[in-house]
Amino acid sequence: MTETPELQMGSGKPAVLLLSGGLDSVTLLANTVRNGWSVHALSFSYGQRHGNELELAARAAKRYGAREHKVVSIDLRAFGGSALTADIDVPAGTDETPDSEHVPITYVPARNTIFLSFALAWAEVLNAADIFIGVNALDYSGYPDCRPEFIAAYEALANLATAASAAKRVQIRVHAPLIHLTKREIVHLGSALGVDYSETTSCYDPDREGRACGRCDACMLRLRGFAQARLQDPAPYAPDAPENPGRRTSRVVNDSASERRQEHDHTGSRNSSDTPRSTPIPNEPSRQ
């Protein structure tokens, strides 16, 4: 199997990027480094049941060119209130688009507010004015802290909250370049950037070996994105995971991914029908 080449560290402006090890944040990391930023990646061990994401985040930080990677421990299980941080069953997902009026039980109270606050603190120490977060409003519209109005409001707060911003020495920007993309578009973007999606996880309820359940909302959204992109999801799934157009056995998928990478190495390009987004997307979030 051909290894995905590591991206070179960006040498441009410093930025703090929230990295979970999931599909969206790893795509964001690869895109941000490719756009020339000097990325300081930040992950959290917050008591989540899917803690295997931290190992994948560490691999991604190295593979895709983060200048530095920190893992901060905070205990959100002290509050609970979510299927990810309390003894609450993770519900099975559906093929339906999330309801923006319904907040799923997998929502972790104030999680992105907390994460962004840690990112803001580190950015101030680094003299960085830019923070990147991989939220997506189309596929996770049920989460209040993944919406454009939340990102805009937090950016306004950030520009009142630090010594440098209060003194008008810097203008803090919170970038959310994936916020208006569909999961299909994100998968295509990452594929164009050479992201190895077998080294990412989206599952809220993996087994002890870290294999995805294939049933939770996050798995369903991920699999639907791969199916719509006409690609196979190379992530490992548990043996009892339901069949889905977006997945097949790991060996076949990994062989296919290897073939695509070899073709890319030889030709320098990929089939345009498979990767409609062949260049990195802008860093600026599109706000409405």
C-alpha positions as CSV (number, residue, x, y, z in Angstrom):
1,M,0.0,0.0,0.0
2,T,1.4,3.4,-1.0
3,E,1.8,5.8,1.8
4,T,0.2,9.3,1.5
5,P,3.1,11.8,1.4
6,E,3.4,14.2,4.2
7,L,2.6,17.8,3.5
8,Q,5.3,20.4,4.2
9,M,4.8,22.7,7.1
10,G,3.4,26.1,6.2
11,S,5.8,29.0,6.7
12,G,3.2,31.7,6.6
13,K,1.1,33.4,9.3
14,P,0.6,31.4,12.5
15,A,-2.9,30.1,13.2
16,V,-4.5,27.8,15.8
17,L,-6.7,25.0,14.3
18,L,-9.1,22.8,16.2
19,L,-8.3,19.2,15.3
20,S,-10.5,16.3,16.4
21,G,-9.2,13.5,14.1
22,G,-12.5,13.5,12.2
23,L,-13.2,13.8,8.5
24,D,-14.0,17.5,8.6
25,S,-11.1,18.7,10.8
26,V,-8.5,16.6,9.0
27,T,-9.7,18.0,5.7
28,L,-9.5,21.5,7.2
29,L,-5.9,20.9,8.4
30,A,-4.7,19.7,5.0
31,N,-6.4,22.6,3.3
32,T,-5.1,25.2,5.7
33,V,-1.5,23.9,5.5
34,R,-1.8,23.8,1.7
35,N,-2.9,27.4,1.8
36,G,0.4,28.3,3.5
37,W,-0.6,28.8,7.1
38,S,1.7,27.8,9.9
39,V,-0.7,25.6,11.8
40,H,-0.7,25.0,15.6
41,A,-3.2,22.2,16.0
42,L,-5.2,21.8,19.2
43,S,-7.1,18.7,20.3
44,F,-9.0,17.9,23.5
45,S,-9.4,14.9,25.7
46,Y,-12.7,15.9,27.2
47,G,-14.1,12.6,28.4
48,Q,-15.6,11.7,25.1
49,R,-16.5,8.0,24.5
50,H,-14.9,8.1,21.1
51,G,-11.4,8.8,22.5
52,N,-9.7,6.9,19.7
53,E,-10.0,10.2,17.7
54,L,-7.0,11.6,19.6
55,E,-4.6,9.0,18.2
56,L,-5.8,9.8,14.7
57,A,-5.5,13.5,15.4
58,A,-1.9,13.1,16.3
59,R,-1.2,11.1,13.1
60,A,-2.9,13.8,11.0
61,A,-1.0,16.6,12.7
62,K,2.3,15.0,11.6
63,R,1.1,13.8,8.2
64,Y,-0.4,17.0,7.0
65,G,2.2,19.4,8.3
66,A,1.1,21.0,11.6
67,R,3.9,22.9,13.1
68,E,2.8,21.9,16.6
69,H,0.1,19.7,18.1
70,K,-1.2,20.0,21.7
71,V,-3.8,17.8,23.5
72,V,-5.5,19.6,26.4
73,S,-7.4,17.5,29.0
74,I,-10.7,18.9,30.3
75,D,-13.5,16.8,31.9
76,L,-16.8,17.6,30.4
77,R,-18.2,14.3,31.9
78,A,-18.4,16.3,35.1
79,F,-21.4,18.0,33.6
80,G,-22.7,15.3,31.3
81,G,-25.8,16.2,29.4
82,S,-24.7,14.4,26.2
83,A,-24.6,10.9,24.9
84,L,-20.9,11.6,24.3
85,T,-20.0,12.5,27.8
86,A,-22.6,10.7,30.0
87,D,-24.1,7.2,30.3
88,I,-26.7,7.9,27.7
89,D,-27.1,5.6,24.7
90,V,-26.0,6.9,21.3
91,P,-29.1,6.8,19.1
92,A,-29.2,5.2,15.7
93,G,-29.1,7.7,12.9
94,T,-31.4,8.1,9.9
95,D,-30.9,9.0,6.3
96,E,-32.9,12.2,6.8
97,T,-31.3,15.6,6.8
98,P,-30.9,16.9,10.4
99,D,-33.7,19.1,11.7
100,S,-32.4,22.5,12.5
101,E,-35.1,22.9,15.2
102,H,-34.1,19.7,17.0
103,V,-30.8,19.5,19.0
104,P,-29.6,15.9,19.1
105,I,-28.6,14.2,22.3
106,T,-25.1,13.9,20.8
107,Y,-24.7,17.7,21.2
108,V,-22.2,18.4,23.9
109,P,-23.3,21.5,25.9
110,A,-21.1,24.6,24.9
111,R,-18.4,22.4,23.5
112,N,-17.3,24.6,20.6
113,T,-17.5,27.7,22.9
114,I,-15.1,26.0,25.3
115,F,-12.8,24.7,22.5
116,L,-12.7,28.1,20.8
117,S,-11.8,29.8,24.1
118,F,-8.8,27.5,24.6
119,A,-7.8,28.2,21.0
120,L,-8.2,32.0,21.6
121,A,-5.9,31.7,24.6
122,W,-3.2,29.9,22.7
123,A,-3.5,32.2,19.8
124,E,-2.9,35.2,22.1
125,V,0.3,33.6,23.4
126,L,1.4,32.8,19.9
127,N,0.6,36.4,18.7
128,A,-1.7,34.8,16.2
129,A,-4.8,36.5,14.9
130,D,-6.4,33.5,13.2
131,I,-8.4,30.5,14.4
132,F,-9.7,27.7,12.3
133,I,-12.6,25.4,13.1
134,G,-14.1,22.7,10.9
135,V,-17.8,23.2,11.7
136,N,-20.4,22.5,9.1
137,A,-23.9,24.0,9.1
138,L,-25.4,21.8,6.4
139,D,-24.8,18.4,7.9
140,Y,-24.9,19.5,11.6
141,S,-27.5,22.1,11.5
142,G,-29.0,20.6,14.7
143,Y,-26.0,21.8,16.7
144,P,-26.3,25.5,17.7
145,D,-22.5,25.9,17.9
146,C,-22.0,24.9,14.3
147,R,-24.0,27.7,12.7
148,P,-22.7,30.8,10.9
149,E,-24.3,33.1,13.5
150,F,-22.4,31.4,16.3
151,I,-19.1,31.8,14.5
152,A,-19.7,35.4,13.8
153,A,-20.8,36.1,17.4
154,Y,-17.7,34.3,18.8
155,E,-15.4,36.3,16.6
156,A,-17.0,39.5,17.8
157,L,-16.5,38.3,21.4
158,A,-12.9,37.4,20.7
159,N,-12.2,40.9,19.5
160,L,-13.3,42.2,22.9
161,A,-11.7,39.5,25.0
162,T,-7.9,39.6,24.6
163,A,-5.4,42.3,25.5
164,A,-4.1,42.6,21.9
165,S,-7.6,42.8,20.3
166,A,-8.9,45.2,23.0
167,A,-6.0,47.5,22.3
168,K,-6.8,47.3,18.5
169,R,-3.4,45.8,17.8
170,V,-4.9,42.7,16.1
171,Q,-8.2,41.8,14.5
172,I,-9.1,38.2,15.5
173,R,-10.6,36.1,12.7
174,V,-12.4,32.8,13.2
175,H,-12.3,30.9,10.0
176,A,-14.9,28.2,9.2
177,P,-14.2,27.5,5.5
178,L,-16.2,24.2,5.5
179,I,-19.4,25.7,7.0
180,H,-21.4,25.9,3.8
181,L,-20.1,22.7,2.1
182,T,-22.0,19.5,1.9
183,K,-20.4,16.3,3.2
184,R,-19.9,15.3,-0.5
185,E,-18.1,18.5,-1.2
186,I,-15.8,18.0,1.8
187,V,-15.0,14.5,0.8
188,H,-14.1,15.6,-2.7
189,L,-12.0,18.5,-1.4
190,G,-10.1,16.1,0.9
191,S,-9.6,13.6,-1.8
192,A,-8.1,16.3,-4.1
193,L,-5.7,17.3,-1.2
194,G,-4.6,13.7,-0.8
195,V,-6.3,13.1,2.6
196,D,-6.2,9.4,3.7
197,Y,-9.7,9.0,5.1
198,S,-8.9,5.6,6.5
199,E,-7.0,7.5,9.1
200,T,-10.0,9.5,10.3
201,T,-13.0,8.7,12.4
202,S,-16.5,10.2,12.6
203,C,-18.3,7.6,14.8
204,Y,-19.9,8.5,18.1
205,D,-20.0,4.9,19.3
206,P,-17.0,2.9,18.1
207,D,-16.1,-0.5,19.4
208,R,-13.1,-1.3,21.6
209,E,-10.9,-1.5,18.5
210,G,-12.0,1.9,17.3
211,R,-14.1,0.6,14.4
212,A,-17.1,2.6,13.5
213,C,-20.6,1.4,14.3
214,G,-22.2,2.5,11.0
215,R,-25.4,3.4,12.8
216,C,-25.1,6.7,14.6
217,D,-25.9,10.1,13.1
218,A,-22.2,10.8,12.4
219,C,-21.6,7.5,10.6
220,M,-24.8,8.0,8.5
221,L,-23.8,11.5,7.5
222,R,-20.3,10.4,6.6
223,L,-21.5,7.4,4.6
224,R,-24.1,9.4,2.8
225,G,-21.3,11.9,1.8
226,F,-19.1,9.2,0.4
227,A,-22.0,7.6,-1.4
228,Q,-23.0,10.9,-3.0
229,A,-19.3,11.5,-3.9
230,R,-19.3,8.0,-5.6
231,L,-16.4,7.0,-3.4
232,Q,-15.9,4.2,-0.9
233,D,-15.3,5.1,2.7
234,P,-12.0,3.4,3.7
235,A,-12.5,3.8,7.4
236,P,-12.7,0.5,9.4
237,Y,-16.3,-0.5,10.4
238,A,-17.3,-3.0,13.0
239,P,-18.2,-6.5,11.6
240,D,-21.9,-6.0,12.6
241,A,-22.2,-2.6,11.0
242,P,-25.0,-2.4,8.4
243,E,-24.1,-2.4,4.7
244,N,-24.2,1.0,3.1
245,P,-23.4,2.3,-0.4
246,G,-20.6,4.3,1.1
247,R,-18.6,1.4,2.5
248,R,-17.2,-2.0,1.7
249,T,-14.5,-4.3,3.1
250,S,-11.4,-2.5,4.3
251,R,-9.0,-4.5,2.1
252,V,-10.8,-3.7,-1.1
253,V,-11.2,0.0,-0.1
254,N,-7.6,0.4,0.9
255,D,-6.4,-1.3,-2.3
256,S,-8.6,1.2,-4.3
257,A,-7.2,4.1,-2.3
258,S,-3.7,2.9,-3.0
259,E,-4.4,2.7,-6.7
260,R,-5.8,6.2,-6.7
261,R,-2.7,7.6,-4.9
262,Q,-0.4,5.7,-7.3
263,E,-2.3,7.1,-10.3
264,H,-2.0,10.6,-8.8
265,D,1.7,10.2,-8.3
266,H,2.2,9.1,-12.0
267,T,-0.1,11.6,-13.6
268,G,-0.1,14.5,-11.3
269,S,-3.9,14.8,-11.5
270,R,-7.1,12.9,-10.8
271,N,-10.1,12.2,-12.8
272,S,-12.1,15.5,-12.9
273,S,-15.4,13.7,-12.5
274,D,-14.2,12.3,-9.1
275,T,-12.7,15.5,-7.7
276,P,-14.7,18.5,-8.8
277,R,-12.8,20.7,-6.3
278,S,-9.2,20.3,-7.5
279,T,-7.7,23.3,-5.6
280,P,-7.8,24.3,-2.0
281,I,-10.8,26.4,-1.0
282,P,-10.4,29.9,0.4
283,N,-9.8,30.3,4.2
284,E,-12.5,32.9,4.6
285,P,-15.9,31.7,5.8
286,S,-18.8,32.6,3.7
287,R,-21.2,34.5,6.1
288,Q,-24.8,35.4,5.5
